[in-house]
Amino acid sequence: MVASKLVEDRRWILGGLLIAAGIGLARVLTARPKIHSGGRTRLLLVGDSHAQGLTPHLKSLATDQKVPFVALSKVGTRIDQWAQSVKLDDALRDFQPTLVLVSLGTNDAYQGTGTWEKEHAAYETLLGKLTSFSNKNANGEHPADGPFLSAGAEVIWVGPPRLPPKSLTGSPLDPAFLNELANAAPNYFHSEELAIPMGPDGIHPTASGYAGWAGALWVWLT
């Protein structure tokens, strides 16, 4: 009974893709790092409340594919906070991910104008942390993959969904920041191109929206 329910849950997540993605999926299906099943990929998700909402769905899909998965999320967080996170340092050292999904940018985008100039140094610090730590799994876990010549993990930046012009507190959105982030970040996933069902605040997806978003991301990665 439990196994059957898990299968149904995963089908529901991927089925949500059809609702959430629509025509926009064709635009985001571009070259990107891919997830390999059976333990060759070790997947880490880092981010804010959007990461928190994606976690159960991505965890379910990762479990199904035997992909080791760890998620770190905190509501309301920004790039500069994760750039200085000791908890993230510990996860990189202990979990040794080969692929990191970063779901950040929403809270930064409501910090006023000129956000990219203020956050750029922190962005570089965070990216450097993810791509340069000593990773024993960097080239895979099988002898056929060759010697361990590289460090760090591949990074995919999961951009936020289409956001409203103002936050709940009335702070205006800084579209220029999101554009700069999309241009700078490696392997940027354009979530704003997906027709994700959103909740009343216009910032966070509905339950089906998170499922469809996770399903679209997973298909893009596999």
URLINBEL-V305715 format. One line per field, one symbol per residue. phi: phi as a letter, one per 40 degrees, with the letter a starting at -180 (. if undefined). A space follows every 50 residues. Layout:
# URLINBEL-V305715
phi: ???
This chain:
# URLINBEL-V305715
phi: .cccccccccccccccdccccfcccdcccbdacbcbcggcbbbbbbiccc ccccdcccccccdccfbdbbbbaadgcbdccccbccccdccccccfcbab cbbahccccbchcgcccccdccdcccccccbbccbcbdbhbbdccgcccb bgbcbbccccccbccbcccgcccbccccccccccccfccccccccccbcd cgbbccdccccccccccccccb
